[in-house]
Amino acid sequence: MAVVSRRTGLRPDVIRAWERRHRAVEPTRSGGNRRLYSEEDVQRLLLLRQAIDAGWQIGQVAPLRAEEIRALLGAESRAPRTRNAPPGARREELLALCMEDTSRLDGAQLQAHLEEAAVELGRIDLLDGLVAPLVRQVGDGCATGAVRIAQEHLASAVLVRFLESLQGAYRIAESAPGLLVTTPAFQHHEIGALMVAATGRIEGWRTTYLGPNLPAEEIAAAARLRQVRAVALSITLPGEDPALATELRRLGRLLQGRADLLVGGAAAPKYQPVLDEIGARRLDDLAALRSYLQTAR
């Protein structure tokens, strides 16, 4: 299992779940009941992972023969990947379960449901169709009083751990274009930035995530050190903060056009005049980010 996990980039629990629920591969067993994978099993798992990264759900592709999966991937490569996996009752069920876990302050069950979604949904659908709506529903509920602050904090803590766990799932060539992801000074909410980092890795970019609340000088220095093609910032609250506007202008001057500056998040529209001034590109959702990454690559 350790060798197969290393070669495919899939976590052992994901491989076991694909075997158990979808019969994606059927390894033999040793005398000690250890799984024994053939080279054909490894190649099939690699193929299935490519399909998942392209936005298909494991339940859609696991029953297919290898040549059928390759045909799907060939069709994907001839057109930009702008579609998500089709909406389904299972995704909506998982979203409802995650909201229920949040309301009960059941962090362990929320983590379990997110991990279950990671197995069953395509990577694009996982982020766009489950995590992003979950963040919006929790945030909207907190704003209206339907979700308590303690519940929002629990959901945020679990989501941060879950999104961080996705970072090691993709092997990226050092020659790939570089993407630096963070939040600027005074911005402490990092879930949006983690979703951007996960999207960058899915799209094959050499992604460096620096965490939240980073001054402009440190962002610019890291961009030079990593020789990145783009710097992505997530901005949530508050809107129209003069101190944040000053940070954005400083970062624009320090980057000096060496890298594209991408800005997204709920508060980003409030800073559109500043973004126009420094030549930054505003991206309003993960689909827009994905389009940029595919084009710029």
N, C-alpha and C positions, 0 to 999 in steps of 0.2 A: 504493500500500500504506500509506503513512504517513497519508493522509487517512482511509482505511477503518479503520485501527487506532485512530485518534483518535476517530472517530465511534462505533465499536462497543465500545471498551474492551478489545478482544482484541489480544494481542501478535501481531506479524507471523508469528512461528514457529508459533503456534497456528493462524492462518488458513491458512498454507501446508499444515500437517499435515492440517487438516480437508479441504482441497481434494484433497490427494494420496491420503489413505487412505480418505476417505468421500465424495468428490465432493459436498461440502456446497454449494458454489457452483462455477460454471465460468466464470471471467472470460475475456474476450477478450484478445488480445495486440496491442500496438502494433507498429509497424514495427521498433522496437528491442527487441522481445520483452519489454516491460514489461506487467505485468498491468493490465487496464482493467476496473474494476468498474462495474456499472450501479447505479442507485438500488435496483432490485429485489434485487440481490446484497447491498447494505448492509442492507436491511430483513430479508432472510432471515438474515443473520449475527446481527443483533440478536435475532431470534426464537429462533435456535438457542442463543444465549447465555442467554436467559431460561430456556429448557428445561434447560440445563446447571446453572444456578443453582438450579433447582427440584429437582435431584437426578437427572435423567435422564442417561444416558450418550450420548455423541455418536453411537456406533454404533446406538443405538436410535432417535434422532430424525432423523439426517441423511437417511435414505431417505424421510421423510414429506413430504407436501405442506404448504404453509403453513397451510391451514385445519385440517389434522389436528394440527399442533403447537399451534395456538391452542386447539383443543378440549382437548388435554392440559393446557395452562396454565389454561384455564377451570375444569377439574375440580380442579386444584391450589388455585386461589384460593377454592374453596368449602369447602375442608377444610384443617385445619392440616397443614403439611408435616412429618409425623412419620416417614414411611417413608424409607428409603434406597433407592437403586437396587438391584435384586435382586442377590444375590451371584452371582459368575460366576467361571469358571475363569481368565479373563484377569487379574482382580484378584489372585487367589491366586498366579498365576504371577509377577506383578509384585512382590508382597510377598516371594516366595521369592528372586527375583532381587536385590532390595534387600538382603536378609539375606546373600546370597552375596557381593555387592559389599562389604558391611561386613566380612565375614570375611576378604576379600582385601585390605582397606585400599585399595580402588579408589574413591576419591572422585569421580573424573570419571565413571565408569560409574554410580555411585549417583545422581549428579546427573542423568545422562541418563535413567535409568529413572524417576526422579521426574517429570521433565519429560514423559516419554512417558505416564505415568499422568495427568498434568494434562490432556493432550489427550484421552485415551480415556475417563476416568471423569468422572462428574458431580462438581461441587464438594463436595457433601455426602459422597458416597461416597469421594472422594479423601481427605478429612480423617478421617471416621469409619471407613472400611473399609480404608485403606492406611496413612496416616501414624500414626494412633493405635495400631494393632496393631504397626507397626514400632517405635515408641517403647517399647511394652510388652515386645516380644520382646527388644530390645536391653537394656533395663533389667533384665529377669529374667535374661537370660544373663550380664550383668555381675555380678549378685548371686550367681549360682551358680558363677561362674568359667568358664562356657562361652564368654563373650565377654570379651576382654581389655579393659583400660582404654583402651588406644590405639585399639581398634576402636570403643568407645563414644564416645570423643572425636571420632573422624572422622565417625561417623554424626551426632552432635550438630551439628558444624560445618556439614555439608552440609545438614542439615534446617533449621538456622537461616537459611542463605542462601536455600534454596528457599522457605520460608514467607515470608520478607521479600519475595521476588520476586512473591508473590501480592498484596501490599498495593496495588499500583497498578492492579490489574485491575478495580476497581469504582469507578464515579463515583457519589458520594453527595451528595445535596442538603444544603446547609448547614442547611436547616430540619429535617432528620431528627433523631431523638432521639440524644443523645450517649452514648457508651460510652468509658470510660477503662480501659485494660488495662495491668497491670504486675505485678511481683512485689514483695512487701514487703522491707524490710531483712533482710539475712542470707540471702536466697533468690536464688541466682545462676543457676539453671537456668530458661531462658526458653522452651523449646520449647512447653510447655503454654500459656504466655501468648500466644505467637505463633499457636497454633491457635485460641485464643479470639478474638484480634483478627481473624483471617481469617473466622471464623464470624460475628462482628459485621458485617463488611462485606458478607458474602453476604446477611445478613438485612436489609441496607439501613440500618444504624445508622451514624451519623457517629462513626467509631471512631478514637481516639487511642491509639497504642501508645508507651509510655515506656521500654521496656527493663526489665531486671531490677534488683533490689536498691535500691529507692527508699524512703527514710524516710517515715514517716507524714505529717510536715509537708509534704513535697513533693507527696505524692499528693493530700492535701486541697487544697493551693493550686492544683494543676493541675485538679482537679475543679471548683473555683470558677471558674477562668479559662476553662475550656472549657464551663462550664454543662452538665455531663453529667447524664443521668438515672440512670446506674449506673456503679459502679466495680467492675471484676472483677480479682481477685487469684488467682494460681496459686501453690500451696504444694506443694513436693515433699519435701525433706528438710531437717533431721531432724524427727522427731515429738516433741511434748511439750517444746519449747524455751521456757523461761521468757522469754527475751529477745524471741522472736517473739510470744508471748502478750501481752507488754507493748506491742509495736508495734501489734498488732491492736486492743487496748483504746484506745490513743492515737488511732488512726485513726477508730475509732467515735465518740470524743468530738469529734474535729475536724470530721468530716462533719456531725454534728448532724442527721442525718436528711435532709440536702439531696439525697442520692442514695442509691439502693439499693446495698448492699454485697454483692457476689457473691464467693464463695470456693470454689475447686475445686482439684483436684490430689491426688496420692497421699497426702499427709500431712494433708489437710484434716479427715478424720474425727477425728484426734487432738486437734483444737482445738474440737470441737463445743461443750463448755461455754462457751468464750470466745465463740464465734460466737453462741450463744443469748443470752449476756449483752449483747452489743453490737447485737443485732438483725440480724445478717448472715444471708444465705441461702446454704446450702451446695448446690452443684450438682456431681453426681458424674460427669457425662460431658457430651459435646457435645450429645447429644440433649436433656438437661435444660436446658442453656444455650439451645439453639435454641427450646425451648418457652417459656422465660421471655421471650426477645427478641420472639417473635411475639405473645405475650400483652401484654407491656408496651408494645409499639409501638402 
